[in-house]
Amino acid sequence: MSFQFTVPNMACSACSDTITTAIKAIDPTAQVSADPKTKQVSVETQASEDTIKEAVTNAGYTVA
């Protein structure tokens, strides 16, 4: 499944790296694209959308 969401407080490439790492901790095979300029995260994963969003939240980011 693939989906997109917004992370308003993703400000730099370090943030996108942290978000990517958090998602890959849930699903190591996930394809993640996190763009600090647009604040958009695109994920293709076998995990549920809620699980991925929870991982991003637990990493310290807000999911809109």
All heavy atoms as TSV, in Angstrom:
chain	resi	resn	atom	element	x	y	z
A	1	MET	N	N	0.841	-1.170	0.000
A	1	MET	CA	C	0.000	0.000	0.000
A	1	MET	C	C	0.882	1.229	0.000
A	1	MET	O	O	1.990	1.207	0.529
A	1	MET	CB	C	-0.956	-0.060	1.187
A	1	MET	CG	C	-0.682	0.919	2.302
A	1	MET	SD	S	-1.821	0.907	3.708
A	1	MET	CE	C	-1.983	-0.796	4.137
A	2	SER	N	N	0.417	2.290	-0.606
A	2	SER	CA	C	1.169	3.533	-0.573
A	2	SER	C	C	0.242	4.659	-0.148
A	2	SER	O	O	-0.965	4.619	-0.418
A	2	SER	CB	C	1.810	3.834	-1.922
A	2	SER	OG	O	0.836	4.086	-2.875
A	3	PHE	N	N	0.818	5.610	0.534
A	3	PHE	CA	C	0.050	6.764	0.988
A	3	PHE	C	C	0.997	7.925	1.242
A	3	PHE	O	O	2.209	7.751	1.276
A	3	PHE	CB	C	-0.766	6.435	2.248
A	3	PHE	CG	C	0.023	5.784	3.336
A	3	PHE	CD1	C	0.666	6.543	4.300
A	3	PHE	CD2	C	0.124	4.412	3.402
A	3	PHE	CE1	C	1.405	5.942	5.306
A	3	PHE	CE2	C	0.859	3.798	4.400
A	3	PHE	CZ	C	1.496	4.561	5.352
A	4	GLN	N	N	0.412	9.110	1.397
A	4	GLN	CA	C	1.175	10.317	1.672
A	4	GLN	C	C	0.575	11.016	2.879
A	4	GLN	O	O	-0.627	10.898	3.134
A	4	GLN	CB	C	1.124	11.288	0.494
A	4	GLN	CG	C	1.782	10.783	-0.755
A	4	GLN	CD	C	1.759	11.836	-1.856
A	4	GLN	OE1	O	0.918	12.713	-1.871
A	4	GLN	NE2	N	2.714	11.739	-2.758
A	5	PHE	N	N	1.422	11.731	3.579
A	5	PHE	CA	C	0.942	12.570	4.663
A	5	PHE	C	C	1.895	13.748	4.839
A	5	PHE	O	O	2.985	13.763	4.280
A	5	PHE	CB	C	0.772	11.785	5.972
A	5	PHE	CG	C	1.982	11.008	6.411
A	5	PHE	CD1	C	2.904	11.566	7.277
A	5	PHE	CD2	C	2.184	9.715	5.952
A	5	PHE	CE1	C	4.019	10.847	7.694
A	5	PHE	CE2	C	3.300	8.992	6.356
A	5	PHE	CZ	C	4.211	9.545	7.225
A	6	THR	N	N	1.449	14.724	5.592
A	6	THR	CA	C	2.218	15.945	5.814
A	6	THR	C	C	2.824	15.922	7.213
A	6	THR	O	O	2.152	15.543	8.171
A	6	THR	CB	C	1.308	17.178	5.663
A	6	THR	OG1	O	0.735	17.159	4.364
A	6	THR	CG2	C	2.089	18.468	5.851
A	7	VAL	N	N	4.078	16.351	7.301
A	7	VAL	CA	C	4.773	16.489	8.584
A	7	VAL	C	C	5.188	17.957	8.705
A	7	VAL	O	O	6.245	18.356	8.216
A	7	VAL	CB	C	5.991	15.555	8.675
A	7	VAL	CG1	C	6.709	15.728	10.010
A	7	VAL	CG2	C	5.582	14.106	8.475
A	8	PRO	N	N	4.329	18.786	9.331
A	8	PRO	CA	C	4.575	20.233	9.363
A	8	PRO	C	C	5.897	20.638	10.002
A	8	PRO	O	O	6.466	21.668	9.640
A	8	PRO	CB	C	3.392	20.777	10.167
A	8	PRO	CG	C	2.365	19.721	10.126
A	8	PRO	CD	C	3.087	18.418	9.984
A	9	ASN	N	N	6.388	19.854	10.964
A	9	ASN	CA	C	7.624	20.261	11.641
A	9	ASN	C	C	8.874	19.557	11.092
A	9	ASN	O	O	9.912	19.571	11.736
A	9	ASN	CB	C	7.501	20.087	13.160
A	9	ASN	CG	C	7.220	18.664	13.590
A	9	ASN	OD1	O	6.779	17.832	12.801
A	9	ASN	ND2	N	7.457	18.389	14.857
A	10	MET	N	N	8.792	19.027	9.889
A	10	MET	CA	C	9.987	18.492	9.220
A	10	MET	C	C	10.681	19.678	8.552
A	10	MET	O	O	10.155	20.278	7.621
A	10	MET	CB	C	9.596	17.443	8.166
A	10	MET	CG	C	10.778	16.934	7.372
A	10	MET	SD	S	10.429	15.525	6.272
A	10	MET	CE	C	8.973	16.058	5.378
A	11	ALA	N	N	11.878	20.019	9.064
A	11	ALA	CA	C	12.504	21.267	8.637
A	11	ALA	C	C	13.771	21.102	7.810
A	11	ALA	O	O	14.194	22.044	7.151
A	11	ALA	CB	C	12.814	22.117	9.863
A	12	CYS	N	N	14.399	19.924	7.869
A	12	CYS	CA	C	15.700	19.793	7.198
A	12	CYS	C	C	15.940	18.340	6.800
A	12	CYS	O	O	15.126	17.474	7.099
A	12	CYS	CB	C	16.810	20.274	8.134
A	12	CYS	SG	S	16.927	19.302	9.640
A	13	SER	N	N	17.072	18.111	6.156
A	13	SER	CA	C	17.366	16.751	5.699
A	13	SER	C	C	17.586	15.801	6.876
A	13	SER	O	O	17.288	14.614	6.776
A	13	SER	CB	C	18.570	16.745	4.768
A	13	SER	OG	O	19.713	17.203	5.448
A	14	ALA	N	N	18.081	16.306	8.000
A	14	ALA	CA	C	18.232	15.453	9.186
A	14	ALA	C	C	16.866	14.972	9.668
A	14	ALA	O	O	16.718	13.821	10.091
A	14	ALA	CB	C	18.957	16.206	10.293
A	15	CYS	N	N	15.867	15.854	9.584
A	15	CYS	CA	C	14.505	15.466	9.958
A	15	CYS	C	C	13.994	14.366	9.025
A	15	CYS	O	O	13.418	13.370	9.483
A	15	CYS	CB	C	13.558	16.657	9.880
A	15	CYS	SG	S	13.925	17.999	11.012
A	16	SER	N	N	14.193	14.538	7.740
A	16	SER	CA	C	13.712	13.535	6.791
A	16	SER	C	C	14.444	12.213	7.003
A	16	SER	O	O	13.840	11.146	6.883
A	16	SER	CB	C	13.831	14.023	5.347
A	16	SER	OG	O	15.171	14.222	4.995
A	17	ASP	N	N	15.729	12.273	7.353
A	17	ASP	CA	C	16.477	11.042	7.646
A	17	ASP	C	C	15.908	10.345	8.886
A	17	ASP	O	O	15.771	9.119	8.907
A	17	ASP	CB	C	17.955	11.350	7.868
A	17	ASP	CG	C	18.677	11.747	6.594
A	17	ASP	OD1	O	18.120	11.528	5.489
A	17	ASP	OD2	O	19.790	12.287	6.700
A	18	THR	N	N	15.585	11.121	9.912
A	18	THR	CA	C	15.022	10.553	11.137
A	18	THR	C	C	13.677	9.909	10.859
A	18	THR	O	O	13.383	8.799	11.335
A	18	THR	CB	C	14.868	11.647	12.213
A	18	THR	OG1	O	16.157	12.200	12.495
A	18	THR	CG2	C	14.263	11.087	13.490
A	19	ILE	N	N	12.852	10.565	10.068
A	19	ILE	CA	C	11.532	10.029	9.719
A	19	ILE	C	C	11.686	8.744	8.909
A	19	ILE	O	O	11.007	7.742	9.159
A	19	ILE	CB	C	10.720	11.093	8.959
A	19	ILE	CG1	C	10.329	12.210	9.931
A	19	ILE	CG2	C	9.498	10.480	8.283
A	19	ILE	CD1	C	9.798	13.459	9.263
A	20	THR	N	N	12.603	8.763	7.950
A	20	THR	CA	C	12.837	7.571	7.133
A	20	THR	C	C	13.304	6.410	7.999
A	20	THR	O	O	12.819	5.275	7.856
A	20	THR	CB	C	13.879	7.878	6.037
A	20	THR	OG1	O	13.369	8.917	5.204
A	20	THR	CG2	C	14.187	6.651	5.203
A	21	THR	N	N	14.215	6.681	8.920
A	21	THR	CA	C	14.721	5.637	9.818
A	21	THR	C	C	13.596	5.077	10.684
A	21	THR	O	O	13.511	3.860	10.895
A	21	THR	CB	C	15.853	6.202	10.694
A	21	THR	OG1	O	16.912	6.642	9.837
A	21	THR	CG2	C	16.392	5.151	11.653
A	22	ALA	N	N	12.741	5.948	11.193
A	22	ALA	CA	C	11.629	5.508	12.043
A	22	ALA	C	C	10.684	4.598	11.268
A	22	ALA	O	O	10.204	3.581	11.790
A	22	ALA	CB	C	10.877	6.719	12.590
A	23	ILE	N	N	10.423	4.946	10.020
A	23	ILE	CA	C	9.521	4.124	9.201
A	23	ILE	C	C	10.182	2.788	8.860
A	23	ILE	O	O	9.554	1.739	8.943
A	23	ILE	CB	C	9.114	4.889	7.926
A	23	ILE	CG1	C	8.241	6.089	8.307
A	23	ILE	CG2	C	8.396	3.963	6.944
A	23	ILE	CD1	C	7.968	7.056	7.176
A	24	LYS	N	N	11.453	2.828	8.513
A	24	LYS	CA	C	12.159	1.589	8.153
A	24	LYS	C	C	12.357	0.674	9.365
A	24	LYS	O	O	12.573	-0.522	9.201
A	24	LYS	CB	C	13.476	1.905	7.467
A	24	LYS	CG	C	13.258	2.408	6.035
A	24	LYS	CD	C	14.556	2.515	5.274
A	24	LYS	CE	C	14.308	2.883	3.838
A	24	LYS	NZ	N	13.975	1.729	3.017
A	25	ALA	N	N	12.294	1.210	10.576
A	25	ALA	CA	C	12.348	0.368	11.770
A	25	ALA	C	C	11.088	-0.492	11.858
A	25	ALA	O	O	11.120	-1.604	12.390
A	25	ALA	CB	C	12.499	1.225	13.024
A	26	ILE	N	N	9.986	0.013	11.328
A	26	ILE	CA	C	8.724	-0.742	11.304
A	26	ILE	C	C	8.712	-1.707	10.130
A	26	ILE	O	O	8.320	-2.863	10.262
A	26	ILE	CB	C	7.521	0.228	11.193
A	26	ILE	CG1	C	7.502	1.212	12.357
A	26	ILE	CG2	C	6.216	-0.544	11.064
A	26	ILE	CD1	C	7.311	0.573	13.717
A	27	ASP	N	N	9.118	-1.220	8.949
A	27	ASP	CA	C	9.125	-2.033	7.735
A	27	ASP	C	C	10.426	-1.753	6.973
A	27	ASP	O	O	10.510	-0.766	6.236
A	27	ASP	CB	C	7.918	-1.687	6.862
A	27	ASP	CG	C	7.895	-2.487	5.563
A	27	ASP	OD1	O	8.779	-3.338	5.340
A	27	ASP	OD2	O	6.965	-2.253	4.761
A	28	PRO	N	N	11.419	-2.624	7.155
A	28	PRO	CA	C	12.721	-2.385	6.492
A	28	PRO	C	C	12.641	-2.346	4.970
A	28	PRO	O	O	13.532	-1.794	4.320
A	28	PRO	CB	C	13.565	-3.586	6.952
A	28	PRO	CG	C	12.903	-4.073	8.190
A	28	PRO	CD	C	11.440	-3.782	8.029
A	29	THR	N	N	11.592	-2.886	4.387
A	29	THR	CA	C	11.471	-2.884	2.930
A	29	THR	C	C	10.674	-1.694	2.414
A	29	THR	O	O	10.454	-1.568	1.211
A	29	THR	CB	C	10.800	-4.180	2.437
A	29	THR	OG1	O	9.465	-4.225	2.940
A	29	THR	CG2	C	11.579	-5.411	2.886
A	30	ALA	N	N	10.239	-0.817	3.303
A	30	ALA	CA	C	9.430	0.338	2.896
A	30	ALA	C	C	10.224	1.271	1.974
A	30	ALA	O	O	11.424	1.454	2.149
A	30	ALA	CB	C	8.960	1.103	4.127
A	31	GLN	N	N	9.519	1.838	1.015
A	31	GLN	CA	C	10.090	2.879	0.164
A	31	GLN	C	C	9.591	4.207	0.715
A	31	GLN	O	O	8.378	4.442	0.763
A	31	GLN	CB	C	9.627	2.702	-1.286
A	31	GLN	CG	C	10.042	1.372	-1.891
A	31	GLN	CD	C	11.543	1.266	-2.060
A	31	GLN	OE1	O	12.189	2.196	-2.520
A	31	GLN	NE2	N	12.101	0.139	-1.649
A	32	VAL	N	N	10.515	5.069	1.130
A	32	VAL	CA	C	10.152	6.317	1.801
A	32	VAL	C	C	10.748	7.498	1.055
A	32	VAL	O	O	11.917	7.492	0.691
A	32	VAL	CB	C	10.667	6.335	3.256
A	32	VAL	CG1	C	10.246	7.619	3.958
A	32	VAL	CG2	C	10.190	5.114	4.013
A	33	SER	N	N	9.924	8.505	0.833
A	33	SER	CA	C	10.394	9.759	0.271
A	33	SER	C	C	9.896	10.878	1.180
A	33	SER	O	O	8.689	11.093	1.302
A	33	SER	CB	C	9.848	9.940	-1.148
A	33	SER	OG	O	10.197	11.211	-1.638
A	34	ALA	N	N	10.822	11.558	1.850
A	34	ALA	CA	C	10.462	12.639	2.770
A	34	ALA	C	C	11.132	13.919	2.287
A	34	ALA	O	O	12.344	13.995	2.209
A	34	ALA	CB	C	10.908	12.297	4.182
A	35	ASP	N	N	10.305	14.912	1.948
A	35	ASP	CA	C	10.821	16.160	1.384
A	35	ASP	C	C	10.620	17.316	2.370
A	35	ASP	O	O	9.478	17.745	2.600
A	35	ASP	CB	C	10.087	16.467	0.079
A	35	ASP	CG	C	10.655	17.690	-0.625
A	35	ASP	OD1	O	11.448	18.440	-0.017
A	35	ASP	OD2	O	10.301	17.897	-1.797
A	36	PRO	N	N	11.698	17.823	2.968
A	36	PRO	CA	C	11.557	18.920	3.943
A	36	PRO	C	C	10.980	20.197	3.337
A	36	PRO	O	O	10.350	20.983	4.042
A	36	PRO	CB	C	12.986	19.170	4.426
A	36	PRO	CG	C	13.801	18.024	3.953
A	36	PRO	CD	C	13.078	17.393	2.812
A	37	LYS	N	N	11.170	20.420	2.049
A	37	LYS	CA	C	10.651	21.642	1.423
A	37	LYS	C	C	9.135	21.644	1.350
A	37	LYS	O	O	8.496	22.655	1.622
A	37	LYS	CB	C	11.244	21.807	0.023
A	37	LYS	CG	C	12.719	22.121	0.042
A	37	LYS	CD	C	13.254	22.311	-1.359
A	37	LYS	CE	C	14.758	22.547	-1.327
A	37	LYS	NZ	N	15.356	22.602	-2.647
A	38	THR	N	N	8.557	20.519	0.954
A	38	THR	CA	C	7.101	20.443	0.822
A	38	THR	C	C	6.427	19.901	2.079
A	38	THR	O	O	5.208	19.947	2.189
A	38	THR	CB	C	6.718	19.547	-0.359
A	38	THR	OG1	O	7.181	18.215	-0.109
A	38	THR	CG2	C	7.302	20.065	-1.664
A	39	LYS	N	N	7.230	19.352	3.009
A	39	LYS	CA	C	6.741	18.734	4.246
A	39	LYS	C	C	5.951	17.455	3.961
A	39	LYS	O	O	5.216	16.975	4.815
A	39	LYS	CB	C	5.854	19.694	5.057
A	39	LYS	CG	C	6.378	21.099	5.208
A	39	LYS	CD	C	7.533	21.176	6.129
A	39	LYS	CE	C	7.914	22.638	6.399
A	39	LYS	NZ	N	9.206	22.760	7.007
A	40	GLN	N	N	6.093	16.895	2.771
A	40	GLN	CA	C	5.356	15.701	2.385
A	40	GLN	C	C	6.198	14.443	2.568
A	40	GLN	O	O	7.392	14.433	2.258
A	40	GLN	CB	C	4.934	15.785	0.918
A	40	GLN	CG	C	3.897	16.854	0.634
A	40	GLN	CD	C	2.549	16.500	1.232
A	40	GLN	OE1	O	2.041	15.411	1.020
A	40	GLN	NE2	N	1.989	17.423	1.992
A	41	VAL	N	N	5.552	13.393	3.053
A	41	VAL	CA	C	6.184	12.082	3.164
A	41	VAL	C	C	5.347	11.114	2.351
A	41	VAL	O	O	4.132	11.023	2.529
A	41	VAL	CB	C	6.267	11.606	4.632
A	41	VAL	CG1	C	6.878	10.205	4.708
A	41	VAL	CG2	C	7.068	12.590	5.466
A	42	SER	N	N	6.013	10.404	1.431
A	42	SER	CA	C	5.358	9.365	0.644
A	42	SER	C	C	5.946	8.034	1.068
A	42	SER	O	O	7.162	7.894	1.174
A	42	SER	CB	C	5.618	9.568	-0.852
A	42	SER	OG	O	5.098	10.801	-1.272
A	43	VAL	N	N	5.061	7.075	1.311
A	43	VAL	CA	C	5.503	5.770	1.807
A	43	VAL	C	C	4.831	4.668	1.012
A	43	VAL	O	O	3.625	4.717	0.777
A	43	VAL	CB	C	5.149	5.589	3.302
A	43	VAL	CG1	C	5.680	4.261	3.815
A	43	VAL	CG2	C	5.674	6.735	4.130
A	44	GLU	N	N	5.634	3.689	0.603
A	44	GLU	CA	C	5.085	2.463	0.042
A	44	GLU	C	C	5.526	1.357	0.979
A	44	GLU	O	O	6.728	1.134	1.156
A	44	GLU	CB	C	5.607	2.229	-1.367
A	44	GLU	CG	C	4.945	1.037	-2.017
A	44	GLU	CD	C	5.247	0.951	-3.498
A	44	GLU	OE1	O	5.390	1.993	-4.148
A	44	GLU	OE2	O	5.358	-0.177	-3.978
A	45	THR	N	N	4.578	0.685	1.607
A	45	THR	CA	C	4.908	-0.257	2.674
A	45	THR	C	C	3.840	-1.336	2.794
A	45	THR	O	O	2.717	-1.187	2.296
A	45	THR	CB	C	5.028	0.496	4.013
A	45	THR	OG1	O	5.339	-0.425	5.050
A	45	THR	CG2	C	3.756	1.229	4.376
A	46	GLN	N	N	4.201	-2.396	3.505
A	46	GLN	CA	C	3.247	-3.454	3.841
A	46	GLN	C	C	2.592	-3.164	5.192
A	46	GLN	O	O	1.599	-3.809	5.558
A	46	GLN	CB	C	3.947	-4.815	3.894
A	46	GLN	CG	C	4.558	-5.226	2.571
A	46	GLN	CD	C	3.521	-5.327	1.460
A	46	GLN	OE1	O	2.459	-5.928	1.638
A	46	GLN	NE2	N	3.812	-4.721	0.319
A	47	ALA	N	N	3.139	-2.210	5.949
A	47	ALA	CA	C	2.585	-1.858	7.255
A	47	ALA	C	C	1.355	-0.968	7.077
A	47	ALA	O	O	1.166	-0.339	6.028
A	47	ALA	CB	C	3.642	-1.135	8.092
A	48	SER	N	N	0.539	-0.894	8.130
A	48	SER	CA	C	-0.666	-0.060	8.047
A	48	SER	C	C	-0.295	1.417	8.143
A	48	SER	O	O	0.734	1.795	8.712
A	48	SER	CB	C	-1.640	-0.423	9.167
A	48	SER	OG	O	-1.164	0.066	10.401
A	49	GLU	N	N	-1.167	2.250	7.592
A	49	GLU	CA	C	-0.946	3.687	7.632
A	49	GLU	C	C	-0.875	4.178	9.081
A	49	GLU	O	O	-0.028	4.999	9.423
A	49	GLU	CB	C	-2.064	4.407	6.872
A	49	GLU	CG	C	-1.856	5.907	6.761
A	49	GLU	CD	C	-2.872	6.566	5.833
A	49	GLU	OE1	O	-3.595	5.852	5.118
A	49	GLU	OE2	O	-2.921	7.799	5.830
A	50	ASP	N	N	-1.744	3.658	9.941
A	50	ASP	CA	C	-1.739	4.081	11.343
A	50	ASP	C	C	-0.424	3.727	12.028
A	50	ASP	O	O	0.104	4.510	12.820
A	50	ASP	CB	C	-2.907	3.438	12.101
A	50	ASP	CG	C	-4.248	4.048	11.724
A	50	ASP	OD1	O	-4.267	5.157	11.143
A	50	ASP	OD2	O	-5.275	3.415	12.011
A	51	THR	N	N	0.114	2.547	11.727
A	51	THR	CA	C	1.379	2.120	12.331
A	51	THR	C	C	2.517	3.036	11.899
A	51	THR	O	O	3.356	3.434	12.710
A	51	THR	CB	C	1.691	0.666	11.926
A	51	THR	OG1	O	0.621	-0.172	12.376
A	51	THR	CG2	C	2.998	0.181	12.537
A	52	ILE	N	N	2.542	3.381	10.622
A	52	ILE	CA	C	3.594	4.265	10.116
A	52	ILE	C	C	3.476	5.652	10.741
A	52	ILE	O	O	4.467	6.239	11.185
A	52	ILE	CB	C	3.528	4.355	8.578
A	52	ILE	CG1	C	3.830	2.983	7.950
A	52	ILE	CG2	C	4.468	5.431	8.052
A	52	ILE	CD1	C	5.215	2.444	8.226
A	53	LYS	N	N	2.273	6.186	10.796
A	53	LYS	CA	C	2.082	7.509	11.388
A	53	LYS	C	C	2.457	7.511	12.866
A	53	LYS	O	O	3.029	8.484	13.367
A	53	LYS	CB	C	0.633	7.976	11.185
A	53	LYS	CG	C	0.347	8.366	9.743
A	53	LYS	CD	C	-1.076	8.847	9.574
A	53	LYS	CE	C	-1.317	9.339	8.150
A	53	LYS	NZ	N	-2.705	9.785	7.936
A	54	GLU	N	N	2.164	6.423	13.564
A	54	GLU	CA	C	2.535	6.316	14.972
A	54	GLU	C	C	4.053	6.312	15.124
A	54	GLU	O	O	4.595	6.947	16.040
A	54	GLU	CB	C	1.932	5.043	15.578
A	54	GLU	CG	C	2.200	4.907	17.070
A	54	GLU	CD	C	1.551	3.658	17.652
A	54	GLU	OE1	O	0.565	3.165	17.081
A	54	GLU	OE2	O	2.057	3.180	18.669
A	55	ALA	N	N	4.767	5.640	14.236
A	55	ALA	CA	C	6.233	5.611	14.285
A	55	ALA	C	C	6.807	7.008	14.081
A	55	ALA	O	O	7.764	7.406	14.762
A	55	ALA	CB	C	6.775	4.653	13.231
A	56	VAL	N	N	6.228	7.763	13.168
A	56	VAL	CA	C	6.695	9.132	12.915
A	56	VAL	C	C	6.412	10.013	14.132
A	56	VAL	O	O	7.264	10.801	14.551
A	56	VAL	CB	C	6.043	9.710	11.640
A	56	VAL	CG1	C	6.381	11.179	11.461
A	56	VAL	CG2	C	6.487	8.906	10.415
A	57	THR	N	N	5.251	9.853	14.718
A	57	THR	CA	C	4.897	10.613	15.922
A	57	THR	C	C	5.840	10.272	17.068
A	57	THR	O	O	6.324	11.165	17.784
A	57	THR	CB	C	3.439	10.329	16.321
A	57	THR	OG1	O	2.582	10.711	15.238
A	57	THR	CG2	C	3.045	11.103	17.570
A	58	ASN	N	N	6.132	8.980	17.234
A	58	ASN	CA	C	7.042	8.555	18.304
A	58	ASN	C	C	8.467	9.072	18.081
A	58	ASN	O	O	9.239	9.187	19.030
A	58	ASN	CB	C	7.042	7.031	18.427
A	58	ASN	CG	C	5.757	6.506	19.017
A	58	ASN	OD1	O	5.006	7.228	19.664
A	58	ASN	ND2	N	5.465	5.235	18.774
A	59	ALA	N	N	8.812	9.375	16.836
A	59	ALA	CA	C	10.128	9.944	16.529
A	59	ALA	C	C	10.181	11.437	16.836
A	59	ALA	O	O	11.232	12.068	16.700
A	59	ALA	CB	C	10.481	9.693	15.064
A	60	GLY	N	N	9.046	12.012	17.239
A	60	GLY	CA	C	9.022	13.408	17.654
A	60	GLY	C	C	8.442	14.378	16.647
A	60	GLY	O	O	8.603	15.592	16.786
A	61	TYR	N	N	7.733	13.845	15.648
A	61	TYR	CA	C	7.185	14.713	14.608
A	61	TYR	C	C	5.658	14.685	14.623
A	61	TYR	O	O	5.043	13.725	15.049
A	61	TYR	CB	C	7.720	14.285	13.238
A	61	TYR	CG	C	9.203	14.518	13.132
A	61	TYR	CD1	C	10.102	13.517	13.455
A	61	TYR	CD2	C	9.705	15.768	12.801
A	61	TYR	CE1	C	11.468	13.739	13.414
A	61	TYR	CE2	C	11.069	16.006	12.763
A	61	TYR	CZ	C	11.942	14.984	13.064
A	61	TYR	OH	O	13.288	15.223	13.039
A	62	THR	N	N	5.092	15.753	14.134
A	62	THR	CA	C	3.650	15.887	14.046
A	62	THR	C	C	3.188	15.404	12.683
A	62	THR	O	O	3.777	15.766	11.665
A	62	THR	CB	C	3.246	17.362	14.227
A	62	THR	OG1	O	3.750	17.828	15.459
A	62	THR	CG2	C	1.740	17.536	14.164
A	63	VAL	N	N	2.144	14.600	12.663
A	63	VAL	CA	C	1.560	14.134	11.411
A	63	VAL	C	C	0.236	14.858	11.214
A	63	VAL	O	O	-0.629	14.830	12.074
A	63	VAL	CB	C	1.331	12.607	11.433
A	63	VAL	CG1	C	0.609	12.157	10.173
A	63	VAL	CG2	C	2.656	11.880	11.592
A	64	ALA	N	N	0.109	15.514	10.080
A	64	ALA	CA	C	-1.134	16.250	9.802
A	64	ALA	C	C	-1.987	15.465	8.820
A	64	ALA	O	O	-1.509	14.634	8.094
A	64	ALA	CB	C	-0.820	17.616	9.226
